[in-house]
């Protein structure tokens, strides 16, 4: 167990001794001169000997005070350096937490542009569906999907999560060849579906006016994320519900197609979430501005 005097008093003594003036120490520490005098007196009582010889306009150190000052100044310099190193590390690394789907279908495609604009800032991207504790410092910010903002966090809406059936163009052509006509929404309950038990299928069928409650559910591929589902669809495994905004590159390049304009929603959206006490941190502000500009450009 450490037997230390009150650290507040030690800090005040070090400043007063280094500056040789109680008034100057009070100004540096943001205290009153009376508070400085009280803390010095408290420390003198603790060590059992005077540390200053009080003179008008100057606080001259006693022999004991002179012996203590160099070691204490060195100790406070070391503490300051330790926190400065941590601060530099924190300022130089931005940690973003988000879902596997958002990272792989949207953010990873664009994050390089942010890095080019901010070469002084390293970016670490962590993915997963579990919620990280932002207030505990697990990440600087998070991009999350949810119906409502999160209590205790600043939440900025980014985009609604809508969905519609998509598939590989070759798969659509094969089905249309078998049907002898374009695919219609009423055909889907009897066609191969990826994640057929997904309740969002029922929501899309309801929006399309299709009776889906009696559809076949047992067969079909089951995957854990929209990112995996989209790649399975590219492989011709069937129709899958995807958020069109996430797959624009793949539809433009002919890896996926969207047979129907109709989209449905379960009321979810993506949010940028930040702890309130961190929202003005420069690296977070820079990323927030860049991210919102990306969404504005996408919606233009």
Beta strands, then each sheet from edge to edge (+ up, - down):
strand 1: 52-55
strand 2: 58-61
strand 3: 93-98
strand 4: 122-127
strand 5: 141-146
strand 6: 153-166
strand 7: 240-242
strand 8: 264-275
sheet 1: 1+ 2-
sheet 2: 4+ 3+ 5+ 8- 6+ 7-
end
